[in-house]
Amino acid sequence: MDYTYPYSWIIPLIPLPIPMLIGVGLIVFPMATKNLRRMWSFPSIFLLNVVMLLSVYLSIQQINQNSLYQYVWSWTITNDFSLDFGYLIDSLASIMVILISTVGILVLFYSDNYMYHDQGYLRFFSYLSFFTTSMLGLVTSVNLIQIYIFWELVGMCSYLLIGFWFTRPIASNACQKAFVTNRIGDFGLLLGILGLYAITGSFEFRDLFEILNKLVYNNEVNLLFLTLCALFLFTGAVAKSSQFPLHVWLPDAMEGPTPISALIHAATMVAAGIFLVARLLPIFIIIPHIMNFISLIGIVTLLLGATLSLAQKDIKRSLAYSTMSQLGYMMLALGMGSYRAALFHLITHAYSKALLFLGSGSIIHSMEAIVGYSPEKSQNMVLMGGLKKHVPITKTAFLIGTLSLCGIPPLACFWSKDEILNDSWLYSPVFAILAYFTAGLTAFYMFRIYLLTFEGHLNVHFKNYSGQKSGSCYSLSPWGKEIQKNKVSLLLSTNSNEKGIFFTTYPVFDNRKKMIRPFLSIPFLGIQNTFFYPPESDSTMLFSMSILVLFTCLVGIIGIPYNQSGIEFDLLSNLLKPSINLLHPNPTNSIDWYEFFINSIFSVGLAFCGIFIAFFLYKPSYSSFKNLNLQNSFVKGGHNNNIALWEQIINLIYDWSYNRGYIDFLYQKYLTVGLRRFAELTHFFDRRGIDGIPNTFGLISFFGGEVIKYLGAGRISSYLLVYLGFVLVFIFLLFYLFLLVF
């Protein structure tokens, strides 16, 4: 065993000094810490680089030795209970640590420039470092209790980062929604952990796997109770990885800064659910009904996420639903028992989606140069178009990420997604058809995002207030229009007769920017580039995107088996060999390449069909939808009995997608409102019933005592008053009986 393994416990702790030192600095030296705030980005990136190098070295050792390392120490020991803590370094943990560290480094590097203007810069970096610490602790945990502790820390960090701009009501509501939704899954996870402990008496993974296998094989366990426990465990993964029906928090989580969106969707929070199912797959695999349920949730999620992304206007929200769909592919693969394919797609999707989200952040920066800081405008694809002429590097990077997610060879996601699609044919033809159909939808909505953002002069153009072209003007609009230097406004380009889009005026700020770009300028030759808004992003942001482009193009190689001189080698399978052997005692790593490429022709053909339809609907010549008469359908979504049947179908699809499948509405109407009414009812019962009964007896005792105290006071006037009262009551009763009789 390599000498590095005993010191692997330090991996989760390496990024931890950053939030601690920032906190101490803000308390002890607040002014100096704030003035030197950008200094903290360097140690954050450096420490995460140490984690990456250590994890890569451990992965190389595991490939050579096909082994794992586990170390535990006792936390609590009693006669009936013992709790151990420690760390586990195996193939799954190594993959996750590499993924978290590499994506985290690039996100931190990107964030240094993206967040430099924000007053919460220090708070952002402390949250980010603690987020990576929590996730690293989660993936190296040695038992379920330790996983649950770091699971909650990951949830807490996501709550803080989603609501980073907490002064905006929409951001504070989004983080609360994410927190409450994940509490449902976390409660189920806790019940599942306690249930497994009741069956096996252990929290350790290997003890759980061995004991449950023996109990099930000897028929010594209640299968219904075991299935219920496994279902509760899976509930935690459903919430964390945004699977149906607990997916509603993910699109609203886009209210956080864009680098956080990239980290959450690529390597941390949503990946935690996939990691949990992969870690506990030896438990799920002995319960066939649970495996079928996991695959069912996966197929529903991947189809639902793809359909909900079709008509979204917010670029980050559309990418969020794309993440939900791709996580459905991974969950489907795990439910089918395709452990390798699920982890392969987790890796390839992480780098591709991180690239797309960082690219969207670059686009948002460019749009903010036009419309100012306004997420409702800078993230709205309706207001974008023609950006390819002004942000060519971002455009190229975003296009590569889009092609990868569409499954176009030889980019990364092609290899992993096609492996899942091929395995789905062997599992269920119905699931395979739905998975292939979703692959076509993915190509459509991803190229819809690309075309709306970068191509043509889609929906907006610049005009001066007077409508005249005189004065000091220069061409700097992405749509090639001239702009008056001082007074300009942004108008939606549409005819007044067209419905659904109305004239809107936005202020356009000072839109001339001059700077020196290291990669695009040669200072010592006197050559400098003058950039006009919308500008390309700065070099640090472009560097992170460029590295992710390399990953997106090349990371698929790790999962491609090749044969050289009669020696077969598969890097990913060799790394996962101990885990695969644990799941399948006699694994078959060979791939029928002829069948693989025949099936890939079909999937790639569907992807190109989706791309073609997107070009047909959204290419510049049809961008206004005048020739297709789809302005109402894709902007307003109204219904009209006089329009063609296929346009009514498009309206229905638009309404379904834009309104999030009406799932949020149903939750609001029947769940949120219902729970609120139930809470009001219980509050009324508690106030009037539970508290009312003793209060009533108290009032009776009080008034009874007030009356009785006059009976024994020794005063004749009091006795006469009581006597007179009884006489009046008696006379009233006699008079009442007399009326009844006569």
URGIQUI-V470309 format. One record per backbone hydrogen bond with DSSP energy under -0.5 kcal/mol. CO is the residue of the C=O (numbers start at 1). NH is the residue of the N-H. Records with the same first field share a line. If there is no record, write none. Layout:
CO: NH ; NH
This chain:
2: 5
4: 7
5: 8
7: 10
8: 11
10: 13 ; 14
11: 14
13: 16 ; 17
14: 17
15: 18 ; 19
16: 20
17: 21
18: 22
19: 23
20: 24
21: 25
22: 26
23: 27
24: 28
25: 29
29: 33
30: 34
31: 35
32: 36
34: 37
36: 39
37: 40
38: 41
39: 42 ; 43
40: 44
41: 45
42: 46
43: 47
44: 48
45: 49
46: 50
47: 51
48: 52
49: 53
50: 54
51: 55
52: 56
53: 57
54: 58
55: 59
56: 60
57: 61
58: 62
59: 63
60: 64
61: 65
62: 66
69: 89
71: 87
73: 85
76: 83
81: 78
83: 75 ; 76
85: 73
87: 71
88: 90
89: 69
90: 94
91: 95
92: 96
93: 97
94: 98
95: 99
96: 100
97: 101
98: 102
99: 103
100: 104
101: 105
102: 106
103: 107
104: 108
105: 109
106: 110
107: 111
108: 112
109: 113
110: 113 ; 114
111: 115
113: 116
115: 118
118: 121
120: 124
121: 125
122: 126
123: 127
124: 128
125: 129
126: 130
127: 131
128: 132
129: 133
130: 134
131: 135
132: 136
133: 137
134: 138
135: 139
136: 140
138: 141
140: 88
142: 205
143: 147
144: 148
145: 149
146: 150
147: 151
148: 152
149: 153
150: 154
151: 155
152: 156
153: 157
154: 158
155: 159
156: 160
157: 161
158: 162
159: 163
161: 164
163: 166
164: 166
165: 168
167: 169
168: 171 ; 172
169: 173
170: 174
171: 175
172: 176
173: 177
174: 178
175: 179
176: 180
177: 181
178: 182
179: 183
180: 184
181: 184 ; 185
182: 186
183: 187
184: 188
185: 189
186: 190
187: 191
188: 192
189: 193
190: 194
191: 195
192: 196
193: 197
194: 198
195: 199
196: 200
197: 201
203: 144
204: 208
205: 209
206: 210
207: 211
208: 212
209: 213
210: 214
211: 215
212: 216
213: 217
214: 218
215: 220
216: 219
221: 223
222: 226
223: 227
224: 228
225: 229
226: 230
227: 231
228: 232
229: 233
230: 234
231: 235
232: 236
233: 236 ; 237
234: 238
235: 239
236: 240
237: 241
238: 243
239: 242
243: 246
247: 250 ; 251
248: 252
249: 253
250: 253
251: 254
252: 255
253: 256
257: 260 ; 261
258: 262
259: 263
260: 264
261: 265
262: 266
263: 267 ; 268
264: 270
268: 272
269: 272 ; 273
270: 274
271: 275
272: 276
273: 277
274: 278
275: 279
276: 280
278: 281
280: 283 ; 284
281: 285
283: 286
284: 287
286: 288
287: 290 ; 291
288: 292
289: 293
290: 294
291: 295
292: 296
293: 297
294: 298
295: 299
296: 300
297: 301
298: 302
299: 303
300: 304
301: 305
302: 306
303: 307
304: 308
305: 309
307: 310
309: 312
313: 381
314: 318
315: 319
316: 320
317: 321
318: 322
319: 323
320: 324
321: 325
322: 326
323: 327
324: 328
325: 329
326: 330
327: 331
328: 332
329: 333
330: 334
331: 335
332: 336
333: 338
334: 337
337: 339
338: 342
339: 343
340: 344
341: 345
342: 346
343: 347
344: 348
345: 349
346: 350
347: 351
348: 352
349: 353
350: 354
351: 355
352: 356
353: 357
354: 358
355: 359
356: 360
357: 361
358: 362
359: 363
360: 364
361: 365
362: 366
363: 367
364: 368
365: 369
367: 370 ; 371
368: 372
370: 509
372: 374
374: 377 ; 378
375: 379
377: 380
379: 315 ; 381
380: 383
381: 384
384: 459
386: 389
387: 390 ; 391
391: 395
392: 396
393: 397
394: 398
395: 399
396: 400
397: 401
398: 402
399: 403
400: 404
401: 405
402: 406
403: 407 ; 408
404: 407
407: 409
408: 411
411: 414 ; 415
412: 415 ; 416
413: 417
414: 418
415: 419
416: 420
417: 421
418: 422
419: 423
420: 424
421: 425
422: 425 ; 426
423: 427
424: 428
428: 432
429: 433
430: 434
431: 435
432: 436
433: 437
434: 438
435: 439
436: 440
437: 441
438: 442
439: 443
440: 444
441: 445
442: 446
443: 447
444: 448
445: 449
446: 450
447: 451
448: 452
449: 453
450: 454 ; 455
451: 455
453: 385 ; 387
454: 388
455: 386 ; 458
459: 493
461: 491
463: 489
464: 467
471: 473
472: 485
474: 476 ; 483
477: 480
481: 476 ; 477
483: 474
486: 488
487: 465
488: 508
489: 463 ; 491
490: 506
491: 461
492: 494
495: 498
504: 492
506: 490
507: 509
511: 513 ; 533
513: 531
515: 517
516: 518
517: 520 ; 521
522: 525 ; 527
523: 526
526: 528
527: 522
529: 515 ; 531
531: 513
538: 542
539: 543
540: 544
541: 545
542: 546
543: 547
544: 548
545: 549
546: 550
547: 551
548: 552
549: 553
550: 554
551: 555
552: 412
554: 557
555: 558
556: 559
557: 560
558: 572
559: 561
562: 564 ; 569
564: 567
566: 568
567: 564
569: 562
570: 574
571: 575
572: 576
574: 577
576: 580
577: 581
578: 582
579: 583
580: 584
584: 587
587: 589
591: 593
592: 596
593: 597
594: 598
595: 599
596: 600
597: 601
598: 602
599: 603
600: 604
601: 605
602: 606
603: 607
604: 608
605: 609
606: 610
607: 611
608: 612
609: 613
610: 614
611: 615
612: 616
613: 617
614: 618
615: 619
619: 622
620: 623
622: 625
625: 629 ; 630 ; 631
630: 634
631: 635 ; 636
632: 636 ; 637 ; 638
640: 643
644: 648
645: 649
646: 650
647: 651
648: 652
649: 653
650: 654
651: 655
652: 656
653: 657
654: 658
655: 659
656: 661
657: 660
659: 662
660: 663
662: 666
663: 667
664: 668
665: 669
666: 670 ; 671
667: 671 ; 672
668: 673
671: 675
672: 676
673: 677
674: 678
675: 679
676: 680
677: 681
678: 682
679: 683
680: 684
681: 685
682: 686
683: 687
684: 688 ; 689
685: 689 ; 690
686: 691
689: 693
690: 694
691: 695
692: 696
693: 697
694: 698
695: 699
696: 700
697: 701
698: 702
699: 703
700: 704
701: 705
702: 706
703: 707
704: 708
705: 709
707: 710
708: 711 ; 712
710: 713
714: 716
715: 719
716: 720
717: 721
718: 722
719: 723
720: 724
721: 725
722: 726
723: 727
724: 728
725: 729
726: 730
727: 731
728: 732
729: 733
730: 734
731: 735
732: 736
733: 737
734: 738
735: 739
736: 740
737: 741
738: 742
